[in-house]
Amino acid sequence: TDPDRYFARVADLLENHGVPFVGVCWHLTDPATGLITWTGHRGTLPGDLVSAFENEFLEDDAAKYGEIASRRTPVAALVTETGGRPAGSARYRRDLAPDGFADELRIVFIDPYGRWGSMGLFNDEVYSAEEQAVAAALVAPVAHALRQAVARAGLAAQDAPGAIVLDGEDRVRTYDDRAAELLAGAATTGV
């Protein structure tokens, strides 16, 4: 019921099994769309949340969560993904390198029923193939646990997120029925 505590335990498990990090961020995601619905972190992270979202959703770059989710093994280390040339990544140049990080390890917790969450680990050393394999071993059990937690919580439709699509000028292009309900509620409550 407490995503921070759960993901902190997953981070501890990774660290106890030889996957080091200076900082780690974690996300719950909408299982159908993969959009981030909640985020938390521990330790030092590179850059800031705005630049992270801009990179993930607006820039062309290596090892993005959406692309990793489509893989048989949804784990990726940035240095490995760039063939040992991380400077080819905008995320690395703008956020990781200036803040002293050598690599980022991304994990997507996905199963046949949806994309339930993800983690990004940041380190001052490059992630090895063995460390990536340890992370990969956690994908299925963590995805299963997150899916069960959502089912146990019995998320009602009133708690569901809405989706709004904006264009490059930040104009609303389209939105779903739930977003319309949320926007109407915000207008009547003055939010």
Steps between C-alpha positions, in 0.01 A plus 500: 500500500804731532682525167801675655554220750450232238737652244757575773494128582551415131794744490645338814460157340687617190776652709528190721541289185786709364327772297645829630351845463552854625136588436185322391159621383189290468165539332156350504349501154157471348501134389327570168694806383824478695467865602655583835235553767723527806873537569743480789874481556791441733851643488642745250342523156632669186328802348145579604151359453408742220806412289438129567141525372605712202759240407263209546209645305639764262856409402652225292739307724625152586332264743173678568254325733236454229746334266652284775148378589469340155806280550506136603728605789386850602832616649754738348824665608572825314870430438416157356218646288732760349773249417729645765450857376251651744575854377273410208207527743345841568403377847860409575644828367248727671430322829719202584852615406476853646383352831783243508309186400657240270193288421128447545325164532131498409256225592137475383268282707268359237301181460236377255239712682674835483789727584484546878808704584864575434826590670806698398827439685786747466861417575849645476619176338378315190244223553628152411314227316476309829338798675254536214415129533428541872261784416335290228431222751280740699276610211241223522463480880484878544250541215288225657513665844410842359208353303372321810532818708290691249240222498488486881465876520191464282559828323160645432426686180496822703868441585604423142724745314389689193703559185542831319706530180664837432668616182837677474336830593345350817150513350262218585469269199279234660408350836316197632171490692673470837709814432178686413351393835811610689513835319131562567553418868798736518293780347223460759739476796719787387812283472 
